[in-house]
Amino acid sequence: MGETRTWPAVAVASAITLICAIVGGIAASAAVAELTRGPSRAELREAQAAETALRWERWPVGRVFPASLAYNSEQGGRELARRVGVSTRTDCRSAVDTAAVRALRAAGCRAVLRATYLDGLQGVVVTIGVAAFPDAARARTALAAFPREGAPVPGLRALPFPGTVTDRFTAGGRQAATVRQAGPYLVLTTAGQVDGRPARGVGQQRATIFSFAGDLAGDVAAILTAPVSPDCRAREWQC
């Protein structure tokens, strides 16, 4: 004869089934909530950092290096430095002196963008470089490869353009330099005079003649790290 299930057994089985259904419903609700919730503050910060670190690659060059940049002149007025040209090469090795290459590579240098500007009086040439790294910590590590007291060597290589007034601005004509960190980037400058005179032949130099290069670097740094509200629906955002 077959066994007859008693009411207590049926009740236990029903209770177990009900509990499983409740647990399954809770798990499903949690999964739906996880999939439909908005990004947390931490996730938004991570998305912001990731988007900023890729601007060098995704932005058009004219956005990184505008056609003109304003600066404070020696006389105290506002002048415009105009962009002469942008390098087509972005590899880290060709953009800096050999002595700095190893440090950049060790820090994970992705690229170095360079553009050359001419001051308002057309007497001073400034090459600006943007070295891109995976994150701010690695950029900070690479900062130690460059002198902090304004010496141009080892540093960013000059970028002259043949057929323009900058064509005599070569390695020997570099007279001053700056370097600063901006998030996952280092923004470097190297400056000299349009006649290409070597630094050793200048003698006592006015310290302020190249000081505006720091203004240009500051503007480029601000452009590259300007905060924006994450748009998680856009392709360039991951949040």
N, C-alpha and C positions, 0 to 999 in steps of 0.2 A: 504494500500500500504506500502511496506517496505521502510525504510529510505535509502536514498542515501548518502554515505559518500562523503563529499566534499574534494577537493584536499588539502586544508589547514589541515584538520584532518588527512588525509593520510600522509602528510609530517611530522606532529607532531609525529604520531605513528612510522613512520620510523626513525625519529631522536631519539626517546626514545629507540627504539630497537638497534640502532647503538651505543648509549651511553652505554647501558647495556652490549653490546658485548665488547666494549672497556674496560669498568671497569672490566668485567669478565676476559678479556685477561690480563690486568695488574695484577689482583689478582693471576691468574694462573702463570704468569711469576715470580711474587714475591715468590710464593710458591715453584716453581722449583728452583729459585735462592737460597732460604733458604735451600732446601734439598741438593743441589749440591755444595754449597760453602764450602770452607775449614774451619777448626776450627779457631776461633779468638784467639788472644794472651791470653785473660782472660780464655778461655776454655782450652787452652793448659796448662796454669798454674794450673788450677783446676785438670786436668787429671794427671799432674805430681805429685801433692800433694796426690791425691787418690792412685796412683800407689806406691808411696813411703811408704804410711801408711800401705800397705798390704804386703810389702816385708818380714816382719817377718813370715808371714803365707805361702806365695807362694814360697819363695826361699828355696833351700835345705840348711840344717843346716851348711854344709861345706862352703857355700858361706857367711853366716853371721859370722861364727866362723871358719876361716881358720885353717889348720893343724898346721901352725906356724905363729907367728907374730914377726916382728923385733922391737928392742928397743935399746935405748942408755944405755950402762952399766955405772956403777959408774966410771970406768976407762976411759970412753970416747969412747970406741969402740962400734961396733954393735954386738948385740947378738940376738939369736932367742929363744923365748918362745914357747914351744911346747904344743899343746893341749893334755890333758890327757883323757878327756871325756866330754860328753854333757848330761845334765839332760833330762830324758824322760818326766818329768812333766813340764807343762807350766803355771799352774794356778798361779795367782798373790799372793794368800794367802800363799802358801808354800815357796815362793822364798824370802820373806823379813820378817823382824822381825814384831811381832804383832803390835807394836806401829806405824808402817808405813802402815799397811794394809788398815785402814779406809781411809786414804788420797788417796791411789791409787785407791780404789774402787770408791770414790767420783769423781775422775777425769776420770773415765771410763776406767780403766786399762783393756786391752784385754788379755794380756798374759805377762809372764816374761820368757824369754829364758835364760838359764845359761850354761856356759862352764867353765871348770877349766884348767888353764895353769901352766906349771912349767918353771921357769927361766932357763937360759943357764947353770948355775952352780948347778942346782937342789937343791937349798937351800930355795927358796921362792916359795910359792904357791899363785896363783891369781885366784879367781873366778870372771868371768865377767858376768854381767846380762844385758839383753836388755828388758826394760819395754816398751810395745807398747800401744799407746793411739790413739784415733780417729783422733786427729790433734795436731798441735804444741801448741795451746793455752792450751789444757788440760794437755799436758805434762809439760808445764811451771807451771801450778797450782800444780801438784804433786811434783815438785822439792823442794817445801818448807818442805816436810815431812822428808828430810834427812839433817843431819848436813853438813855444808860447810867447816868446818875446818879440815876435815880428820878423825874425830871420826868414828869408824866402827859400832857404835850402836846408834840409830836404823839404820839398813841398810840391805844390801844384805846378805843373809845367805850363809855360806860356803858350798861348794859342794865337799866333799871328795869322792874318789873312792877306795873301799876295794881292797886290793891286789896290790896297787900302793904306791909310796912314799907319796901320798897325803892323805892317809887314816887317818892320825892323825890331819888333818886340820879340826877342828870342830869350833863350835860357840865361845868357850872360847879362841881359838887361833887366832882370828881375831885381827890384830894390826893396820891396816890402811885401809882407804877407800877413794874412789873418786866418784863423781857423776857429770854428765854433761848432758845437753840437746842437742839432735840432731834431729831437726824437731819434728815429732810426737813420738819420742823415748826419754827415759832416759837411758843412758849407765852408769851402776854402776860397781864398783869393790870393792872387799874386799880381803885383803892380809894378809898372815901370814907366819910362817916358817914351814918347813916340819916336824920338831920334835914336832909340836903342842904346843909349850910352850905358856902359857897364857900371854896376854899383861901385866897384873899386875906383872908378875914375871920377866919381861925383864929388868926393870930399865931404865936407859937412853939409848934410841935407836937412831941409826943413821937415820936421817930423809931421807937420800937418798936411804936406802936399799929397800924401797918399791916404790920409785918415778917412776920406769919404768911402774908401773901399769897404770899410766896416759897415757903413750905412747900406751899401748895396747888398752885402752878405746878409745883413739883418732882414732886409725886405724879402729876399729869396727864402730865407729860413722861415719867415712868417707865412709866406705863401704856401710852402710845403707842409706846414704843420697846422694850418688854420682849422679849427674844429668845425665839423658839420654834423647835422643830425643824421644818424644812421637811417638808411632806407632799406629795410630787410627784404623788400620785394625786388630791388635792383640787382643785376647780375654781379656788380663789383662788391656787393656787401655779403658777408657770411655771418649771419646771426640767427 
